[in-house]
Amino acid sequence: MYPERQGFRGAASWKSSQSRWNKAIYRSHSTSPDEAENEDPERVPFLQASDRSLQNDADRRSHHGPVPSVFAVTITACMVMLILDITSAVPTAPRMVIFEDIICRNHYAAWWDISKLGDCKVKAVQGELALINGWKETFEKIPALLVSIPYGALADRIGRKKVLILALTGCLLCDTWVAIVCLFPRVFPLRAVWMSGLWQLVGGGGALVISMCYTLIGDVCSPEKRTTAFSQLYAAVLISELISIPLGSSLISLDPWIPVLGSLGFLALAILFALLFAPNFVHSAPKPRDFESDIQTQGPNSVHSGKIRDRLSYTWARVGDNCQWITRDVCLMLGAFFSCQLSRQVSGILLQYSSFKFNWGYAKASYLISLRSGINLVVLATLIPALKRLFTKIWRSRQAQSDKYITLISGLCLALGSFIIFLAASPGVLILGQIFSSIGFAFAVTAHSLLTAMVDPRHLGLANTGVTVTNSVGHMAGGPLLASIFQWGLQMGGFWVGTPFLFTAVLLSIATLAVSISNAP
């Protein structure tokens, strides 16, 4: 940022021909102690030479107010994730019921005469339901994808808290639009839910919420504690799924609208919680040395004549500096995240698949998600810590290397579980496949910790946003792609209904391969 554009006090009294360095000196002498004390630390333009020599990465990660402990930051991030995931998981099955009812009534033209309503499990209704759900996920991710990188960079400049609150607000507006469309099905076509993604332009939506929570923890945690903290963050998601999905399913028998509308209130609560308790870390990277020295040594004439050139050089230097985190190993990990996230979109199809193949209701089918969450909690609480001790204490592996080993084991379990679900000819085999998938579902936890170890701390916000963008692309592509594959499977019938799970098994194998050939630092 250029000094003459920062709104310094008293700058209007200086002639435009004076150098920027003189302006900075004037400001440092003309600002009173009280003003200096109240000045926003982000807007202080220059450091003394001695200050710069002592400054390190920890110093550049500033915080407005008392610096919170690792425990406090982790608890805050976990609570935000807990509330966010409750608002996402509770209405999952009820929303499917509402969507299916609207599609079914449209199919049979039974809005005014309930006696005309036929079987809602026919292929035409289920195909449209899969299409709407798949493309809804995609259209929600497109706007978020466009603004993820800018919001990630903004978080490094103005603080994590402000971007976090914006993202939560976008989530609230998005879900509110879906509820409005479903409340007035005779006014809005059901496919109007696809427009809900426009609200993700406000803050980047749920993906940015996750990114900011991971970044907050990465700001305060040492490498030794990072995996544990990420596991706790992921455990908050699993606890919410374990509680909220059975809760949402049980409320279906009363009224599916109760969990759908109730989730909006919980989102408003998440915004209030973040406003009150989230810390506002700002990672202030230093200016490129060559440009700073040029500003200080140039005379008045050279400043004006070289203004455009200097700004271009400065911008190019900033772009190059911000891209330093993109290495071969990071790209491999991002590819693994993409494949894994694309395959995770099969979770929504799992409800339809089990409901169609075994004639289960959505309330019963949703317990498969609760089973996954329960096993994930056991894995995070027992298996991952045990494996960490095995690799670090007995095998003497580095922290990053142990994360890589656990990620590989998780990826293999995920791929095997998806393949078993594809072959499932009975509910028992389906549950077995879900168990294997659940054992490996912590893939993202250790993979995220491994990626964090590969990146310089001052680029952590951009790196986590890069993961968010990658996940958003995978999410965006996975919804319609898997929905189309499922529609094809429904048309083929029999054995091929489970084709989406065969496809995800292949994707997860690719993700595991990408991790295996990356180099842990």
N, C-alpha and C positions, 0 to 999 in steps of 0.2 A: 504494500500500500504506500502511496506517495505522500510525503509530509504535507504538501500544499493542498491535498484533497482530504485531510483528516479533520478539518474544522478547528484548528488550533485557536486558542484565545489570543486576541491581539494581532492575528495575522493580517487583518484588514489595514492595520496601520503601517504596514511595511510595503515598500515599493515592489512591484512585480519583478524588477531586475535583480533583486537580491537573491543569493543562492539559497538552496534548500537547507544547507548546513547552518547558515546564519539564522534561518527561521527556527530551526530546532534549538539553537543556542539561546535565542531570544526567549523562546517558550520556557526553557528550563530555568531562566533567570526571572521571568515575569510571573510565573505561577507561584502563588502563595503556598505555604505548607499545608494549610487546610485543603486547598484545591488539589494539591498533589496527593494528599491522603485519600481524597474521595474520587480521584481520577480512576477511570476504568483501566485496569492493567493491560487490557488488550490493545489500548490506544497509545501507550507510551512508545514513542517512535524510536528512541535510541538508547543503547546501553553504554555505560562506560567501558573502556577497554578491559579493565580488571574484571568487571562483571562478566564480559563475554568470555574471558579466558576460564572463568570458574563455572560457567554454565554447562550443564549436561542434559541428557535426555529427561531425567527426572524433573529437573528444574523447568524445562520447556512444557511439561505437562501440568499446566497451572490449574488452580481450582479457586473459584470465587467463594470465600468464606472458609471456615474451619475444614481441614481435610478429613474426610470420613475414613473409618477403618475399612479393611478388606471385608470384614464380617458384615458391616453395615451396608456396603455397596452390594455385596452378594445377596443379602436378604432383600434389599430394594429391587434389584434386577429380578430375583426369583418371584417376588410378589407381583411385579408388573407382568411377567410371563405367565404366572398362574392365572391372574384375572383375564388376560388376553386369551389364553387357551380355553378357559371356561366359556367365554363368550363365543369361541369358535366351535367348541366340541358339543356343548349342550344342545344347540339348535340343529346339529347335523342330521340326525334321524327325523326329528319333527319337520324340518324343512323338506326332506325327501317326501314325507307323507303329504305335505301341503302341495308341493310341486306335482306329485303323482295324481292327487285328487283333481287339481286344476286341469292337467292334461287329459285325464280320464273323462271328465265332464265335457271338455271340448271335443274329445273323440266321439263320444256317444250323443253329443248335443243334449245333455241332460241337466242343464242349469235350472230349468223350471220344473221338470218332471223327473223325480228321482227314480221312478220305476224303469226309465230307459237306461239307467246306469248298469253297464255290464262288467265283465272281468277286467280288472285293471292290470293284470299280469300278462296281457297279450303283447306280442312282439312290437306292435305299432306304438303302444303306450310306453313300453320300457325303452325302446329305441329313442324316442323323443326325449324321455327323461335323461338317458345317458348323454344325449347330444346337448341338452340345455345345461346340465351340470358340467360337462367337459368344457364347453366354450365359455361358460360363466367364469370358470377358473382362469381361462386364458385371457379373456377381456379384462379381468381384474388386474392381471399382471402387466399388461402392455403399458398403461400409464405409469405404474409404479417403476417399471423398468426404465422408462425415459428419464425419470427424476432421481433415481437411486444414487448415481454417481454425484450429481450436483448436491444433493442433500448430505451425502457422506462427506464431501469436501466442506460443506457448510458446517457440519458438526465439528470438524477439526478447527474451525475458525470461531464460531460463536458458542460452542459447547454442545455436549450430548443431550442435555436436558431439554433444551428448546426444540431440537429436532424430534426428540422422543415424544413430546407433547403434541407437536404437529402431526406426527404419524398416527398417534392414537386417535386424534380428532378425525383424520381421514378414514380410519377404520369405522368409527361411529357413523359417519355420514354414509359410508358404503353400505353398511348393514341396514341403516334406516331406509335407504332407497329400495332395497330388496323387500323389506317388510311392506312398504307402501304399494309396490307392484302386486304383491300377493294379497294385500287387503282389498284391492280393487281390481279383480281379474276381469271384470266386464268393461273396465276403462282402459287398462293397460294389457297388451298381450304379454304372456309369460316370458317371452324372449326379451322383454324390456329389462329383465334383470341383468342382461349383458352390459347395460349402460352403467351399472354400479361401479365399474372400474374407473370411471371418470373422477370419482371422489378420491381415488388413490393419488391423484395429483397433489392433494393436500398432505404433505409430509411423507409420501411414499408408501403409506399403508403398513400392514402387518410385517412385511419383510424388513422394513426399516426399524420397526420396533425391536425385532429380534437382533438385527445388526447392532443397534445402540446398546442393547443389554449385554451382548457379547463384548462390545468395545469398552463399556464401563468396567466390566470385570477384568478385561485385558489391561486396562489402564493401571490397576492397583495390584494385580496378582503377580507373584514371581513365577518363573517357569515350573518350579516344583509344585506350586499350589494351583496352577492354572487348570490342569485336567480335573482336579477335584472340584474346583469352582464351576467349571463348565458342566460337570456331571450333576452338581446340585441345581444348576439352572435347568438342565434337561429333566431332572427329577421333578421339578415344579410342573413342567408340562405333563409328565406322566401321571402325577398325582391328580392334576386337573382332569385328565382323560379318564382316570380310574373312577373319579367321583362324578364327573359331569355327564358322561355318556349314559350310565345307568339312570341317572337322574332325569336326563332328557327323554330317555326311552319310557320311563315310568310315567312321565307327564303326558305322553302321547295319548294314553287312555282317557285322561281328563280332557285335555284340549292341547293340540300341538302348538297353538299360538302362545301359550304361557311361557315355554322356554324361548321362543323366538323373540317375543317382546321383552322378556326379562333380561335377555343377553344385552339389550341396548342399555339398560340401567347399569349393568356391570361394567360396560365399556366407559360410561360416564364416570363411574367410580375409579376406574384405572387412570383416567386423565387427572382426577383430583389427587390420587395417590402419588402419581409422578410429579405433579406440581408441588406437592408438599415435601416429598422425601428424596427425590432423585437428585444426586449431585451433578454439578455442571462443570465437568472437566473440559478444559480447552488445551489442545496440544499446539503450542505456538512454535512452529518451525522457524529457524533463523533464516534471514534473507541471504541470498547468494553473496558471497564475500566480494566477488569482483564488481558486482553492480553497486554494492553499498560503498565500496571505496571510490568508485567513479563519482558517485553523488557528492562525496565529501571533498574530492580534489578538484572537480570541475569549477571553472569560473562562471560568472553570470552569462556570458555570451555562449559558451560551449554548452551550458545546460539547456538553453533555448534551442540552439541549432541541432543538438543531438537528442532532443527529447523523444522523438518518435523511435530513433534507433535504440535508445536506452530502454524504452518500454518494451520494444520487441525482444531485445536481448533478455530482459528481465522475465518476460512472459515465457520465452523459450526455455530459460533456465529453470523456471518453476515447473513447467511441463515435464522436462527431463528429470527433475528431482522427484516429482510425484509418480513417475513411472519406474523408478528404480526397483520397486518391490516386485515387478513382473519378471520372474525368472523362469527357467525351464521347469524346475520342480514345482513352483507355484502354479504354473499352467497345467501340469499334470494333476495336481490336487483339485484345481478348478474343474477340470474335465471329469474327475471322479465325483465331485459335488453335483455336476450337471446330470450325469447318468443316474446317480442315486436319487436326486430330486425328481427327475422325470419318472423313475420307476415308482416313487412313493405316491404318485397320483392314482395308483391302482387301489389305494385304500378305499376311495369312494366307490369304485366298481365292486369291491369285495362285498359290500352290502347288497348291491343288486345281484351279483353273481350267486351268493348263498341264498338269497330270497327266491331267485328264479330256479336254481338247480335243485334245491331241497325244499322248496315251497315254505320257506320261513317268512314270518313277518319281519318288518324292519326293526321292531323292538327287540326281537330275539336275535336277529343278525348283528345288531349293534354290540352285543356282548362279546363278539369276536374282537372288537376294538378294546373293550375293557380287559379282556384276557391278555392282549398284547401289552397294555399299559402295566398290568400287574407284573408280568414277567420282566418287562423292562426295568421296573423298580428293583426287583430282586437282582437283576444283572448289574445295575448301577451300584447297589448297596453292597453286594458280595463279590460277584465275579470279576468286575473291572478292578476293584482294589486288590483282589487276590492276584490277578494277572500282573498288575503294576508292581506289586511286591516281588513276584516271581522274576520279572524281567530286570528290575532295577537292583534288587538286593542279592538275588541268587545268581542271575546271569550277568550282573554288573553292566547292564545296558544303560545308555543315556536316556534321559526323560523323553526326548523326541523319538528315539529308536523304539522305546517301549510303546509309545503311542502308535507308531507305525505297525508294530506286531499285532496290537489289539485291533486296530482298524482292519487289518487283513483277515483276522479271524472272524470279525463281525461281518465283513463283506461276503465271505464264504457261506456263513450261516444264512444271510439274506438271500443269496442266490439259490441255495438248496431249498429253503422254505418256499420260495416262489415256484420252484419246479414241482415240489410236492403238491402244492395247491392246484397247479395246472392238471396234475394227474388224479386229483381227488375224485373218487367215485362214491364216497360215503362221507357223512359228516365227521366221522372219526379221523379219516385221512386229512380232511380239510383242517381240522383242529391241530393235528400234528404239524402240518405245514405252517400254520399260524404260529405255533410254538417256536419252530426253528427261525422263522422270520423275526419273531420278537426277541430271541436271544441275540440276533445280530443288529437289532434296530438302533443300537447305540453307536453305529458307524459314524454318524455325524459328529458325535461328541469328541471322540479321539482324533478324528480327521481334522476337526476345527482346531484342536489344540496343536496338532502337528503343523498345520498351516501357519498358525500364529508364531510358532518357533522359527519358521522360515523367513519371517518378515521383520524388518527394522521397526522398533516401537513407534517411531514418529510417523510411519506410514500405516499404522494399525487401523485407523479409521477408514482409509481408502481400501485396505485389503479386505476388511470385513464387509465393506460395501461391495467390493468385487465379488465376494462370496454371495452376497444378497442378490446381485444382478444375475450371477450364474444360476442360482437357485430359482430366481424368477423366470429366467428363460426356460429352464427345465420344467418348471411348473406350468408355464405358458404353453410349451409344446406338448407336455404329457397329457394334459386334459383332453383336447380334441383327438390326439393321436390314439390314446388308449380307448376313448369312446368309440372311435371309428373301428378299431380292432374288435371291440366288444360287439358292436353292431354286426360286423361281418361274422363273428362267432355265433351270434343269435340266429342269423340267416342259415348258417351251415348246420347248426344244431349239434346235439350229442357231445362228443368228445371235444369239439372245437370251441365250445362256449368259454372255456378257460384259457383261450389263446392269449389274452392280455398278460396272464401270469407267466407264460412261457417267454413272452417278449421281455418282461421285467427281469426274468432270470438271466437272460443274455446281457441286458444292460448292467445289471449288478456285477456280473462277471467281468465286464469291461472296466467298471469302476474299481474293482479289486485289483485288476491288472495294472491300472494307472498308478495306484498307490504303491504297488510292489516295485515298480521301476523308478519311483522317485527316491531322492536321497535325503534321508533325515539329517538335520544339522547336528 
